[in-house]
């Protein structure tokens, strides 16, 4: 087991989050990275234990046209700032991986500048692909070269050149010795040379125990990249697409079939492929923008945190912010945010409360990190599956329909289960559990034995058997007689936050059925975080 096997990632695009200028003039460093230090405790608070941050190194614009791999971008600060930032992450139990842009460089990179100056006599003329001194380009260099993505701003490195490989391997060693990072996300890994990636993997195996290499890959058989010789993981764009379109089309078959295909790629083993799962990032629209029915935010994220793979949240999406991709700009996907604007989000924002609860549940469940995958029920609008280890189990149920639904699924040997989000207890009969799911919702069911633990999860609260009418309205849970530990308190807090958010969603759903809901009405609901008041509000509709 490695740290990344139990990772819950937070993803930051630092130039955007800090509001750095779009163009770098290589002037006196501005210490904007230091403004992200308060975000570390936020990352931990919402249940994440790993951070993917980047690009970070000197570049001229968006960060992926690197001009110096060994110097923090001047718009963010200096190397001491990055060293201190990673150290503080580690102090708070957060692992850190950086962007490694090793497919191409910017035009201000020292090797390319030498070619411009010395042309055929440059010792670096073979550092790039297809340099042709008989050609030209829009910069009037007097030569042409291979680029990435059709942009001559991004000059493609010759990965077959041993000097290039040695240089990039030394960069990785430098990042570990200087900043103590825990891994690298390889940009554009789907166009990297496999021999080149093998060299990077060899260095990763040398520099630090459990040093993680994750690659950006869009399509294809992910097992080509994820294996003992190349990368530990890749970006799961196939699941990303299925998660939003499967909800927009009310088609859980798309999601389930995608999961089954990916699980098969890994040999139908829980440790076969541990892909980097996400619903949005710095290159795609925010999930809240993509969803036709905003209430699907809940089942989408339940699946993100419970399906096989390593979940990741892109900064700001835990607040339910919008972000629409524009034709010639990604600025709306990479906004500047002030954490002070969201200081009460974990308690007052239902989206943040949900993400926080899911993060804590994920960290406490061995089944969700190491369990196998077994489909239990599948329709267009309902989906259930289990994650099982020898000693732990989690049963996941989701509903994308606008109406409540009932389902019966097999559950194994346990006789009683508790909803990790709601706290509702249900009793198994004949090896199955019968569940009522609210519209556009979901739940994670775990075995409950009073006074004992199930896997890593400890629960201090439960709910007695309820009538059908009582199940319509969540009742306060009864405390266990055992004194709660620190773990218990963290779980209980997540439980309470999820319960409040569920009541708020129920009120809004009823209001929407009764007529138009104004922004002020929504604000009034979200600002009410008192359990008894929300219960009385629901009863008032009867």
C-alpha positions as CSV (number, residue, x, y, z in Angstrom):
1,X,0.0,0.0,0.0
2,X,1.2,3.5,-0.9
3,X,-0.1,6.9,0.0
4,X,-1.7,7.4,-3.3
5,X,-3.8,4.3,-2.8
6,X,-5.9,6.2,-0.2
7,X,-5.5,9.6,-1.8
8,X,-8.3,12.2,-2.2
9,X,-6.9,15.0,-4.4
10,X,-7.5,18.7,-4.5
11,X,-6.4,20.4,-7.8
12,X,-5.1,24.0,-8.0
13,X,-4.2,26.0,-11.0
14,X,-2.0,28.5,-9.1
15,X,-1.7,31.3,-11.7
16,X,-5.4,31.5,-11.9
17,X,-6.3,31.1,-8.2
18,X,-3.8,33.8,-7.2
19,X,-4.8,36.3,-9.9
20,X,-1.4,36.4,-11.4
21,X,-0.9,38.6,-14.6
22,X,-1.4,36.7,-17.8
23,X,2.0,37.7,-19.1
24,X,5.3,37.2,-17.3
25,X,7.9,40.0,-17.7
26,X,10.4,38.2,-15.5
27,X,10.6,41.0,-13.0
28,X,11.0,41.0,-9.3
29,X,9.2,38.0,-7.8
30,X,5.7,38.6,-6.5
31,X,5.1,36.2,-3.6
32,X,1.5,35.2,-4.6
33,X,2.1,31.5,-3.7
34,X,2.1,32.5,-0.1
35,X,-1.5,33.6,-0.4
36,X,-2.4,29.9,-0.9
37,X,-1.1,28.8,2.5
38,X,-4.6,29.3,4.1
39,X,-6.0,27.0,1.4
40,X,-4.0,24.1,2.9
41,X,-6.2,23.9,6.0
42,X,-9.3,24.2,3.8
43,X,-8.1,21.3,1.7
44,X,-7.7,19.2,4.8
45,X,-11.1,20.3,6.2
46,X,-13.0,19.0,3.2
47,X,-11.4,15.6,3.5
48,X,-8.6,15.8,0.9
49,X,-5.1,14.5,1.7
50,X,-3.2,15.2,-1.5
51,X,-2.7,18.3,-3.7
52,X,-2.0,18.5,-7.4
53,X,-0.8,22.0,-8.1
54,X,0.6,23.4,-11.3
55,X,2.1,24.6,-13.5
56,X,4.5,26.4,-11.2
57,X,7.7,27.0,-13.0
58,X,9.0,30.1,-14.9
59,X,7.0,30.6,-18.1
60,X,5.8,33.4,-20.3
61,X,2.1,33.0,-20.1
62,X,-0.3,30.2,-19.0
63,X,2.5,28.2,-17.5
64,X,2.8,25.4,-20.0
65,X,5.5,27.1,-22.0
66,X,8.3,26.6,-19.5
67,X,11.3,28.8,-19.7
68,X,13.1,27.6,-16.5
69,X,12.3,24.2,-14.9
70,X,14.3,25.1,-11.8
71,X,12.8,28.4,-10.9
72,X,9.3,29.2,-9.5
73,X,7.4,31.5,-11.8
74,X,8.2,35.1,-10.9
75,X,4.5,35.9,-10.7
76,X,4.2,33.4,-7.9
77,X,7.4,34.1,-5.9
78,X,10.7,32.3,-5.5
79,X,12.0,28.8,-4.7
80,X,11.9,29.5,-1.0
81,X,8.2,30.1,-1.2
82,X,7.6,26.8,-2.9
83,X,9.8,24.9,-0.4
84,X,7.8,26.5,2.5
85,X,4.5,25.8,0.8
86,X,5.2,22.1,0.4
87,X,6.6,21.8,3.9
88,X,3.3,23.3,5.3
89,X,1.3,20.9,3.2
90,X,3.3,18.0,4.7
91,X,2.9,19.4,8.2
92,X,-0.9,19.2,7.7
93,X,-0.8,15.7,6.2
94,X,-1.1,16.7,2.5
95,X,1.0,15.1,-0.2
96,X,2.0,17.3,-3.1
97,X,2.4,16.6,-6.8
98,X,3.5,19.1,-9.4
99,X,2.9,19.6,-13.2
100,X,5.8,18.2,-15.2
101,X,5.7,19.8,-18.7
102,X,8.3,17.6,-20.3
103,X,6.9,17.3,-23.8
104,X,7.7,20.8,-24.9
105,X,9.3,24.1,-23.7
106,X,8.6,27.7,-24.3
107,X,10.6,29.8,-26.7
108,X,12.5,31.5,-23.9
109,X,14.0,28.3,-22.7
110,X,17.8,28.4,-22.8
111,X,18.2,25.6,-25.3
112,X,15.9,27.2,-27.8
113,X,17.4,30.7,-27.4
114,X,20.8,29.2,-28.1
115,X,19.4,27.7,-31.4
116,X,18.1,31.2,-32.3
117,X,21.5,32.7,-31.7
118,X,23.8,30.0,-33.1
119,X,21.6,28.2,-35.6
120,X,23.4,25.2,-37.2
121,X,26.3,25.7,-34.7
122,X,24.1,25.4,-31.6
123,X,24.9,22.4,-29.4
124,X,21.2,22.2,-28.7
125,X,19.9,21.9,-32.2
126,X,19.0,18.3,-31.7
127,X,17.1,19.0,-28.4
128,X,14.0,19.7,-30.5
129,X,12.1,17.8,-33.1
130,X,12.5,18.5,-36.8
131,X,14.4,21.7,-36.6
132,X,14.7,22.9,-40.3
133,X,17.1,25.8,-41.0
134,X,15.6,26.0,-44.5
135,X,12.2,26.9,-43.1
136,X,10.6,29.8,-41.2
137,X,7.7,30.6,-39.0
138,X,5.4,33.4,-37.8
139,X,8.2,34.6,-35.5
140,X,10.6,34.9,-38.4
141,X,13.2,32.8,-36.7
142,X,14.7,31.8,-40.1
143,X,14.0,28.1,-39.2
144,X,11.0,25.9,-38.5
145,X,10.4,23.1,-35.9
146,X,7.8,20.7,-34.6
147,X,5.4,22.1,-32.1
148,X,2.7,20.8,-29.8
149,X,-1.0,21.3,-30.7
150,X,-0.2,23.5,-33.6
151,X,1.2,26.3,-31.4
152,X,4.8,27.4,-32.3
153,X,4.8,28.9,-28.8
154,X,5.3,25.3,-27.5
155,X,8.4,23.8,-29.0
156,X,8.4,20.0,-29.0
157,X,11.4,18.4,-27.2
158,X,13.3,15.5,-28.9
159,X,12.6,12.8,-26.4
160,X,14.9,10.4,-28.2
161,X,17.9,12.6,-27.4
162,X,19.8,11.2,-24.4
163,X,20.9,14.7,-23.4
164,X,17.2,15.7,-23.2
165,X,16.3,12.7,-21.1
166,X,19.3,13.3,-18.8
167,X,18.3,16.9,-18.3
168,X,14.6,16.2,-17.5
169,X,15.6,13.4,-15.1
170,X,17.9,15.8,-13.3
171,X,15.0,18.3,-13.1
172,X,13.0,15.6,-11.3
173,X,15.9,15.0,-8.9
174,X,16.1,18.7,-8.3
175,X,12.4,19.1,-7.5
176,X,12.6,16.3,-4.9
177,X,15.8,17.5,-3.3
178,X,14.8,21.2,-3.4
179,X,11.1,21.0,-2.7
180,X,10.5,17.5,-1.3
181,X,7.5,16.8,-3.6
182,X,5.7,13.5,-3.7
183,X,5.0,13.0,-7.3
184,X,4.5,14.5,-10.8
185,X,1.6,14.9,-13.2
186,X,3.0,14.5,-16.7
187,X,1.5,17.0,-19.1
188,X,0.5,15.6,-22.5
189,X,1.5,12.1,-21.5
190,X,-0.5,10.7,-24.4
191,X,2.1,12.1,-26.9
192,X,5.2,11.3,-24.8
193,X,7.6,8.7,-26.0
194,X,7.2,5.4,-24.1
195,X,10.9,5.0,-23.7
196,X,11.1,8.5,-22.4
197,X,8.4,7.8,-19.8
198,X,10.2,4.6,-18.8
199,X,13.3,6.7,-18.0
200,X,11.2,9.0,-15.9
201,X,9.7,6.0,-14.0
202,X,13.2,4.8,-13.3
203,X,14.1,8.1,-11.7
204,X,10.8,8.1,-9.8
205,X,11.6,4.7,-8.3
206,X,15.0,6.1,-7.2
207,X,14.3,9.5,-5.7
208,X,11.7,8.8,-3.0
209,X,9.6,5.8,-1.8
210,X,6.2,5.8,-3.3
211,X,7.0,8.7,-5.7
212,X,3.9,8.9,-7.9
213,X,3.8,9.5,-11.7
214,X,0.4,10.4,-13.1
215,X,-0.1,11.2,-16.8
216,X,-2.5,13.3,-18.8
217,X,-4.1,10.9,-21.2
218,X,-7.4,11.5,-23.0
219,X,-8.3,8.4,-24.9
220,X,-7.1,4.8,-25.5
221,X,-6.3,1.7,-23.6
222,X,-5.1,3.2,-20.3
223,X,-3.1,0.0,-19.5
224,X,-0.6,1.0,-22.2
225,X,0.5,3.8,-19.8
226,X,-0.4,2.4,-16.4
227,X,2.0,-0.4,-15.6
228,X,5.1,-1.3,-13.7
229,X,7.4,0.2,-16.5
230,X,5.8,3.6,-17.1
231,X,3.2,5.4,-15.0
232,X,1.2,4.7,-11.8
233,X,-1.9,6.4,-13.1
234,X,-3.5,8.5,-15.8
235,X,-6.3,11.0,-16.0
236,X,-9.7,9.2,-16.4
237,X,-11.3,11.3,-19.2
238,X,-13.5,8.4,-20.2
239,X,-15.2,8.3,-16.8
240,X,-15.3,12.1,-16.7
241,X,-17.4,12.2,-19.9
242,X,-19.6,9.4,-18.7
243,X,-20.4,11.0,-15.4
244,X,-21.8,14.2,-16.8
245,X,-23.4,12.9,-19.9
246,X,-24.8,9.8,-18.1
247,X,-26.7,12.2,-15.8
248,X,-27.7,14.7,-18.5
249,X,-29.1,11.9,-20.6
250,X,-30.6,10.0,-17.6
251,X,-28.5,7.1,-18.7
252,X,-26.7,5.2,-16.0
253,X,-26.0,2.5,-18.5
254,X,-23.3,4.7,-20.0
255,X,-21.6,5.2,-16.7
256,X,-21.8,1.5,-15.7
257,X,-20.6,0.3,-19.0
258,X,-17.6,2.7,-18.9
259,X,-16.8,1.5,-15.4
260,X,-17.0,-2.1,-16.5
261,X,-14.8,-1.5,-19.5
262,X,-12.1,0.3,-17.4
263,X,-12.3,-2.3,-14.7
264,X,-11.7,-4.9,-17.4
265,X,-8.6,-3.0,-18.6
266,X,-7.1,-3.6,-15.2
267,X,-7.8,-7.3,-15.3
268,X,-11.0,-7.0,-13.2
269,X,-8.9,-6.4,-10.1
270,X,-9.2,-3.5,-7.7
271,X,-5.5,-2.9,-7.9
272,X,-5.4,-3.3,-11.7
273,X,-5.9,0.3,-12.7
274,X,-6.1,3.1,-10.2
275,X,-7.1,6.0,-12.4
276,X,-7.2,9.6,-11.5
277,X,-11.0,10.4,-11.5
278,X,-12.4,13.9,-11.8
279,X,-15.5,15.7,-13.0
280,X,-13.8,18.9,-14.0
281,X,-10.3,20.5,-14.2
282,X,-8.4,23.5,-15.6
283,X,-9.1,22.4,-19.2
284,X,-12.9,21.5,-19.1
285,X,-16.1,23.2,-18.0
286,X,-17.1,23.1,-14.4
287,X,-19.4,20.2,-13.5
288,X,-22.0,22.6,-12.2
289,X,-22.1,24.3,-15.5
290,X,-22.2,21.1,-17.5
291,X,-25.1,19.5,-15.6
292,X,-28.6,20.2,-17.1
293,X,-30.2,19.4,-13.7
294,X,-28.1,21.1,-11.0
295,X,-29.4,18.6,-8.3
296,X,-27.4,15.9,-10.1
297,X,-24.3,17.5,-8.4
298,X,-25.1,15.1,-5.5
299,X,-25.2,11.7,-7.3
300,X,-22.3,12.8,-9.6
301,X,-20.0,13.4,-6.7
302,X,-21.1,10.3,-4.8
303,X,-20.0,8.3,-7.8
304,X,-16.8,10.3,-8.1
305,X,-15.9,9.3,-4.6
306,X,-17.0,5.7,-4.6
307,X,-16.2,4.2,-8.0
308,X,-12.8,2.5,-8.5
309,X,-10.0,5.1,-8.8
310,X,-8.6,8.1,-7.1
311,X,-11.0,11.1,-6.7
312,X,-10.0,14.7,-7.3
313,X,-11.8,18.0,-6.7
314,X,-10.8,21.1,-8.8
315,X,-10.5,24.2,-6.7
316,X,-13.8,26.1,-6.3
317,X,-16.0,23.3,-7.6
318,X,-16.7,22.3,-4.0
319,X,-18.5,25.6,-3.7
320,X,-20.7,24.8,-6.8
321,X,-19.2,27.6,-8.9
322,X,-19.8,28.0,-12.6
323,X,-17.2,27.9,-15.3
324,X,-18.0,27.9,-19.1
325,X,-15.3,27.1,-21.6
326,X,-14.8,30.0,-24.1
327,X,-13.5,29.7,-27.7
328,X,-10.3,31.5,-27.3
329,X,-9.8,31.6,-23.5
330,X,-9.7,29.3,-20.5
331,X,-9.8,32.2,-18.0
332,X,-13.4,31.4,-16.8
333,X,-12.1,27.9,-15.9
334,X,-9.2,29.3,-13.9
335,X,-10.6,32.1,-11.8
336,X,-9.1,34.0,-8.9
337,X,-10.9,33.2,-5.7
338,X,-10.7,34.6,-2.2
339,X,-11.0,31.9,0.4
340,X,-12.5,34.5,2.8
341,X,-15.5,34.6,0.6
342,X,-16.2,30.9,1.5
343,X,-15.1,30.8,5.1
344,X,-18.5,29.3,6.2
345,X,-19.0,27.1,3.2
346,X,-18.5,23.8,5.0
347,X,-21.6,24.5,7.1
348,X,-23.6,26.9,5.0
349,X,-23.0,25.7,1.4
350,X,-24.7,22.3,0.7
351,X,-22.2,21.5,-2.1
352,X,-19.2,22.1,0.2
353,X,-20.9,20.1,3.0
354,X,-21.4,17.2,0.6
355,X,-17.8,17.2,-0.6
356,X,-16.5,17.5,2.9
357,X,-18.7,14.5,4.1
358,X,-17.6,12.4,1.0
359,X,-14.0,13.2,1.6
360,X,-14.1,12.0,5.2
361,X,-16.1,8.9,4.3
362,X,-13.6,8.1,1.6
363,X,-10.6,8.4,3.9
364,X,-12.2,6.2,6.5
365,X,-13.4,3.4,4.2
366,X,-10.9,0.7,3.2
367,X,-13.5,-0.7,0.8
368,X,-13.7,2.5,-1.2
369,X,-9.9,2.6,-1.6
370,X,-9.1,-1.1,-2.0
371,X,-12.4,-2.9,-2.6
372,X,-13.4,-4.8,-5.7
373,X,-16.3,-3.6,-7.9
374,X,-19.6,-5.5,-8.3
375,X,-22.6,-4.1,-10.1
376,X,-25.8,-4.8,-8.1
377,X,-28.6,-2.9,-10.0
378,X,-28.8,-0.9,-13.2
379,X,-31.5,1.0,-14.9
380,X,-31.4,4.3,-16.8
381,X,-32.1,6.2,-13.6
382,X,-30.9,4.0,-10.8
383,X,-27.6,2.4,-10.2
384,X,-26.1,0.3,-7.3
385,X,-22.8,-1.4,-6.8
386,X,-20.7,-2.7,-4.0
387,X,-17.0,-2.3,-3.1
388,X,-15.7,-5.2,-1.0
389,X,-12.5,-6.1,0.8
390,X,-12.0,-9.1,3.1
391,X,-12.9,-7.0,6.1
392,X,-15.0,-4.1,4.8
393,X,-17.9,-3.3,2.4
394,X,-19.6,-0.3,1.0
395,X,-22.8,-0.4,-1.0
396,X,-23.5,2.6,-3.2
397,X,-26.9,3.6,-4.5
398,X,-27.7,6.6,-6.7
399,X,-30.9,8.0,-8.3
400,X,-30.9,10.5,-11.2
401,X,-34.7,10.7,-11.4
402,X,-36.8,13.7,-10.3
403,X,-38.9,11.4,-8.2
404,X,-38.1,9.3,-5.2
405,X,-37.4,5.6,-5.9
406,X,-37.3,2.3,-4.1
407,X,-34.7,-0.4,-4.8
408,X,-33.7,-3.8,-3.3
409,X,-30.1,-4.9,-3.6
410,X,-28.1,-7.7,-2.2
411,X,-25.9,-6.8,0.7
412,X,-23.9,-9.7,2.0
413,X,-23.7,-11.0,5.6
414,X,-24.4,-7.9,7.7
415,X,-27.8,-7.6,9.2
416,X,-27.9,-3.8,9.6
417,X,-26.6,-0.9,7.5
418,X,-26.2,2.8,8.1
419,X,-26.2,5.5,5.5
420,X,-22.9,7.2,5.8
421,X,-24.3,10.5,4.5
422,X,-27.8,10.5,6.1
423,X,-27.3,8.4,9.2
424,X,-30.4,6.3,8.4
425,X,-30.3,2.7,9.6
426,X,-31.9,-0.1,7.6
427,X,-32.2,-3.8,8.4
428,X,-31.2,-6.5,5.9
429,X,-33.6,-9.3,5.2
430,X,-32.7,-12.5,3.3
431,X,-29.3,-11.0,2.3
432,X,-30.8,-7.9,0.8
433,X,-31.6,-4.3,1.8
434,X,-34.6,-2.4,0.7
435,X,-33.9,1.3,0.2
436,X,-35.9,4.4,-0.5
437,X,-33.8,7.1,-2.3
438,X,-34.8,10.7,-2.6
439,X,-35.0,12.3,-6.1
440,X,-31.6,13.2,-7.5
441,X,-29.7,11.8,-4.6
442,X,-27.6,8.9,-3.4
443,X,-26.2,7.1,-0.4
444,X,-23.3,5.0,0.8
445,X,-24.4,2.1,3.0
446,X,-21.9,0.5,5.4
447,X,-22.4,-2.3,7.9
448,X,-23.4,-1.1,11.3
449,X,-22.9,-3.1,14.5
450,X,-23.5,-1.1,17.6
451,X,-20.4,-0.6,19.7
452,X,-18.2,-2.1,17.1
453,X,-16.4,-0.8,14.0
454,X,-16.7,-1.7,10.4
455,X,-13.4,-1.2,8.6
456,X,-12.1,2.2,9.6
457,X,-15.5,3.8,10.1
458,X,-16.7,4.5,13.6
459,X,-20.2,5.9,14.0
460,X,-21.4,7.7,17.1
461,X,-25.0,8.2,15.8
462,X,-27.7,6.0,14.4
463,X,-31.4,6.1,13.8
464,X,-34.0,3.7,15.1
465,X,-36.4,1.9,12.8
466,X,-38.7,4.4,11.1
467,X,-42.2,4.3,9.6
468,X,-42.5,5.3,6.0
469,X,-43.8,8.7,7.0
470,X,-40.9,9.2,9.3
471,X,-38.4,8.3,6.6
472,X,-39.7,11.2,4.6
473,X,-38.3,13.6,7.2
474,X,-34.9,12.9,8.7
475,X,-35.1,12.7,12.5
476,X,-32.3,13.5,14.9
477,X,-30.0,10.6,15.6
478,X,-29.5,9.1,19.0
479,X,-26.1,9.2,20.5
480,X,-24.1,6.0,21.2
481,X,-23.3,5.6,24.9
482,X,-19.6,5.2,24.1
483,X,-17.5,8.4,24.5
484,X,-16.7,9.7,21.0
485,X,-13.1,9.7,19.9
486,X,-11.5,12.4,17.6
487,X,-12.3,10.2,14.7
488,X,-15.9,9.8,15.9
489,X,-16.3,13.6,16.2
490,X,-15.0,14.2,12.6
491,X,-17.4,11.6,11.3
492,X,-20.3,13.0,13.3
493,X,-19.5,16.5,12.0
494,X,-19.6,15.3,8.4
495,X,-22.8,13.4,9.2
496,X,-24.5,16.5,10.6
497,X,-23.4,18.7,7.7
498,X,-24.8,16.2,5.2
499,X,-28.1,15.9,7.1
500,X,-28.6,19.7,7.1
501,X,-27.7,19.8,3.4
502,X,-30.2,17.1,2.7
503,X,-33.0,18.9,4.5
504,X,-32.2,22.1,2.6
505,X,-32.4,20.2,-0.7
506,X,-35.7,18.6,0.3
507,X,-37.2,22.0,1.1
508,X,-36.1,23.5,-2.2
509,X,-37.4,20.4,-4.1
510,X,-40.9,20.9,-2.5
511,X,-40.8,24.6,-3.2
512,X,-39.9,24.0,-6.8
513,X,-42.9,21.7,-7.2
514,X,-45.2,24.3,-5.8
515,X,-44.0,27.1,-8.1
516,X,-41.2,29.4,-9.0
517,X,-38.3,29.7,-6.5
518,X,-36.6,33.1,-6.4
519,X,-32.9,33.6,-5.6
520,X,-33.9,35.2,-2.3
521,X,-36.0,32.1,-1.4
522,X,-33.0,29.9,-2.1
523,X,-30.8,32.1,0.0
524,X,-33.2,31.9,2.9
525,X,-33.2,28.1,2.8
526,X,-29.4,27.9,2.6
527,X,-28.9,30.3,5.4
528,X,-31.1,28.2,7.7
529,X,-28.7,25.6,9.2
530,X,-30.9,24.7,12.3
531,X,-32.1,21.1,12.2
532,X,-35.4,21.5,14.1
533,X,-36.3,24.7,12.1
534,X,-35.7,22.8,8.9
535,X,-37.9,19.9,10.1
536,X,-40.7,22.3,11.0
537,X,-40.3,24.0,7.6
538,X,-40.8,20.7,5.8
539,X,-43.8,19.8,8.0
540,X,-45.4,23.2,7.2
541,X,-45.9,22.0,3.6
542,X,-48.3,19.3,4.6
